[in-house]
Structures are given as structure tokens and as C-alpha cells.
Amino acid sequence: MIEHIFNKYLFYRDGSEGLKQSVLNAAENYQADQNRHLFRAGEDKQRVYFVGNGAIRVYVTGHSGRNVTLYRVEPGQLCPINLRAALSQEGVLASADGVDALEAATISISDFRNLVANHADFRTFVIESITSRFDDVITQVAEITTRSVDYRIERYFEKHLANADGAGVLHVTNEDIATEIGATREVVNRKLRVLEQAGIVELGRGRIHIIAADKFSRIK
């Protein structure tokens, strides 16, 4: 039953019965394996994604071919770039992939626009979703352009430490880190080896064991 996905969204939990029924009538279930492409920058025929499990990584690709993550869309959140394309009926400005095994609900652009037009509480949630994530994008751009790679790597660990398993291991690749912080994999490899030599992390294939997070230097 697709309703369990929408129960993670505030607009649905607190919404009227009319809104709930309209959403369920319009929604389709969507499931994808890890790293499945959801949409590409410039595409104009899209559906709106509502994440139930897993996450969506939204990123831009530079002229060099390197991807830079703008933000992640978690359960209960909407993607502002996806929303902008749906509301404007223009192409999306970035690309998106599923993270881990993605379970989501999707709604067509026409049905989504009808929901926005006919339900004020849904419309408010959409507007707040767009404006709240704008700050995340600005922060990410500012860090990439003004902060050192050392600082951005440490910020990455701070942000994702809660995702570590019980042994303090993050199941992530160096490429994943490079993509999110806007650096090359070679630079990230070099910086991680320095942290390993300092006894702060232990590196493995597709895994990083955080041994002493309190020893990060907090380089600005």
C-alpha cells in the first residue's frame, strides 16, 4: 500500500481527507536499485518523487565530467529542482540518482499541478520545500568555493557520522565523498591517507572506520 510512503510527509499526515484521497488516486509506486538514474539535466518530461525509503542524490556535472552533489532528498522531503521543473514545465537544472535501494511514490506533472492549484495546505508545503533547500544549495556552493578540501572532508564525516554502523564504519567510497564535497577522487584519496596516518580513520574497500572523530583538526 503506497500510503505508508506519504505518511512520512507532513502535508499528508495533517492534510484533509480530500487531499489524501487526491494524492493516493494520482500516485504510482516506484522502486529502483542503488544508483539508478532518475532524471538528467535538461530533461523536460518528469514525474515528482516522494521518497519513502532510501534517498535521492541531486548533482550537477561540470565541463570536466566531474559530478558535484548539491543535496540529498530524504524521506519526508521534496526535491526543489524536481518541483521547479514540474511547476514551470521546463527542463530540470540538475541530475538525480537513487541512493541505496529507493522506494518512492511518483505523481505526474499534470496531477501535481492540480494538487497545487486545488489544495492550499499542499501548496504551502511545496513552497516551503523549495525555499528551505535553497539555503542548502547556497551553503554547498560557498563551501566548495571558499573552504579547503580538508575542512570539507571533516564536514562530510560530521554530517554522515550518524549513518555509521555500530562499529563506527561508514560504508562509502572515496568517489562518493569526492562527489559530495566537490573535489577530485585523487585529492580525497590523498587527504584520507593523511587522516589514516594520524590514526583518525582506518580505510578499507568501500568502507571507512572512524576511529577518533574528536581528533579532527577543524581546519577552516
C-alpha positions in Angstrom: 0.0 0.0 0.0 1.5 3.3 -1.1 0.0 5.2 1.8 3.0 4.3 4.1 5.2 6.5 1.9 3.0 9.6 2.1 2.7 9.1 5.9 6.3 10.3 6.1 5.2 13.7 4.7 3.7 16.4 7.0 1.3 17.7 4.3 -0.3 14.2 4.1 -0.4 13.4 7.8 -2.0 16.7 8.7 -4.0 17.0 5.4 -7.7 16.8 4.8 -9.3 13.6 3.7 -9.9 15.2 0.3 -6.2 15.9 -0.2 -5.2 12.4 1.0 -7.6 10.8 -1.5 -6.5 13.0 -4.3 -2.8 12.2 -3.6 -3.5 8.4 -3.5 -5.5 8.5 -6.7 -2.7 10.2 -8.5 0.3 8.3 -7.1 2.2 5.4 -8.5 4.7 3.2 -6.7 8.4 3.4 -7.8 11.3 1.2 -6.8 14.9 1.3 -8.0 18.2 -0.3 -7.3 21.1 1.7 -5.9 22.5 4.4 -8.3 19.5 4.2 -10.7 19.3 7.3 -12.8 16.0 9.2 -12.1 16.5 12.2 -14.3 19.2 14.1 -16.2 19.8 17.8 -16.5 17.7 19.3 -19.4 15.0 16.6 -19.5 11.5 18.0 -19.6 9.2 15.1 -19.1 9.3 14.3 -15.4 7.3 13.0 -12.5 7.5 14.3 -9.0 9.2 12.0 -6.5 8.1 11.4 -2.9 10.8 9.3 -1.0 9.7 6.5 1.3 12.9 4.7 1.8 16.5 5.4 0.6 17.3 8.8 -0.7 17.9 10.8 -3.9 21.2 12.5 -4.7 20.9 15.6 -6.8 24.0 16.8 -8.5 25.5 18.9 -11.4 28.1 17.8 -13.8 31.0 20.1 -14.7 32.7 20.5 -18.1 35.4 18.1 -16.8 32.8 15.4 -16.3 33.1 15.6 -12.5 29.9 15.4 -10.6 29.2 17.7 -7.6 26.4 16.9 -5.2 24.0 19.7 -4.4 21.9 18.0 -1.7 20.1 14.7 -0.8 16.4 14.2 -0.7 15.4 12.1 2.3 12.0 10.5 3.3 9.5 13.3 4.0 11.3 15.8 1.8 10.8 17.0 -1.8 13.4 18.0 -4.4 13.2 21.7 -5.2 14.8 21.2 -8.7 12.2 18.5 -9.4 9.5 20.8 -8.1 10.7 23.7 -10.2 10.6 21.6 -13.4 7.1 20.4 -12.6 5.7 23.9 -11.8 7.4 25.6 -14.8 7.1 22.7 -17.2 10.8 23.4 -18.2 13.7 21.1 -18.1 15.4 20.1 -14.8 18.5 22.0 -13.9 20.4 19.1 -12.4 20.6 15.3 -12.4 19.5 12.8 -9.8 20.2 9.2 -8.8 18.7 6.9 -6.2 20.8 6.3 -3.2 20.7 2.7 -1.8 17.5 0.8 -2.7 15.0 3.6 -3.4 11.3 3.2 -2.7 9.2 6.2 -3.7 5.8 7.3 -4.9 5.6 9.4 -8.1 2.9 11.8 -9.3 2.7 13.1 -12.9 3.3 16.7 -13.6 -0.3 17.4 -14.6 -1.7 15.7 -11.4 0.9 17.5 -9.3 -0.1 20.9 -10.7 -3.7 20.1 -10.0 -2.9 19.3 -6.4 -1.0 22.6 -6.0 -3.9 24.5 -7.5 -6.7 22.9 -5.5 -5.2 22.3 -2.1 -3.7 25.2 -0.1 -2.0 23.0 2.5 -0.2 21.1 -0.2 0.7 24.3 -2.0 2.2 25.7 1.2 4.3 22.5 1.7 5.7 22.7 -1.8 6.7 26.4 -1.4 8.4 25.7 1.9 10.2 22.7 0.3 11.6 25.0 -2.4 12.7 27.8 -0.1 14.2 25.7 2.7 16.5 23.7 0.4 17.7 26.9 -1.3 19.8 27.6 1.8 21.4 24.1 1.5 22.5 24.8 -2.1 24.0 28.2 -1.2 25.9 26.7 1.7 27.3 23.9 -0.5 28.4 26.3 -3.2 30.0 28.6 -0.5 31.9 25.6 1.0 33.2 24.4 -2.4 34.4 27.9 -3.4 35.8 29.1 0.0 36.7 26.2 2.2 39.7 23.9 1.9 39.3 20.2 1.0 40.5 19.3 4.5 37.6 21.2 6.0 35.1 19.8 3.6 36.1 16.2 4.3 35.8 16.7 8.0 32.4 18.3 7.5 31.4 15.3 5.5 32.2 13.0 8.4 30.4 15.2 10.8 27.3 15.2 8.6 27.3 11.4 8.0 28.6 10.0 11.3 25.1 9.1 12.3 25.0 6.8 9.2 27.9 4.7 10.5 27.1 1.2 11.7 27.5 0.0 15.3 31.3 -0.4 14.9 31.7 3.2 13.6 32.1 2.2 10.0 30.8 4.3 7.1 30.1 2.2 4.1 31.1 4.8 1.5 33.7 5.0 -1.3 36.2 7.8 -1.8 34.4 8.6 -5.0 31.2 9.2 -3.0 33.0 11.6 -0.8 34.6 13.4 -3.7 31.3 13.8 -5.5 29.6 15.3 -2.4 32.3 17.7 -1.4 33.2 18.9 -4.9 36.7 17.5 -5.1 38.6 15.0 -7.3 38.9 11.4 -6.1 42.7 11.7 -6.3 42.7 14.6 -3.8 40.3 12.9 -1.5 42.4 9.7 -1.6 45.5 11.7 -0.6 43.7 13.6 2.3 42.2 10.4 3.6 45.6 8.7 3.8 46.8 11.6 5.9 43.9 11.1 8.3 44.7 7.4 8.4 48.3 8.0 9.2 47.1 10.3 12.0 45.1 7.5 13.5 41.8 9.2 12.9 40.3 6.8 10.3 41.0 3.4 9.0 40.5 2.9 5.3 39.1 -0.2 3.6 37.5 -1.1 0.3 34.1 0.7 0.3 34.4 1.4 4.0 35.9 4.0 6.3 36.2 3.2 10.0 36.1 6.4 12.1 38.4 5.7 15.0 38.8 9.1 16.6 36.4 11.8 15.3 37.4 14.1 18.2 40.9 14.4 16.7 39.8 16.1 13.5 41.8 19.3 13.2 38.8 21.6 12.4 40.8 23.2 9.6 38.9 26.3 8.4 
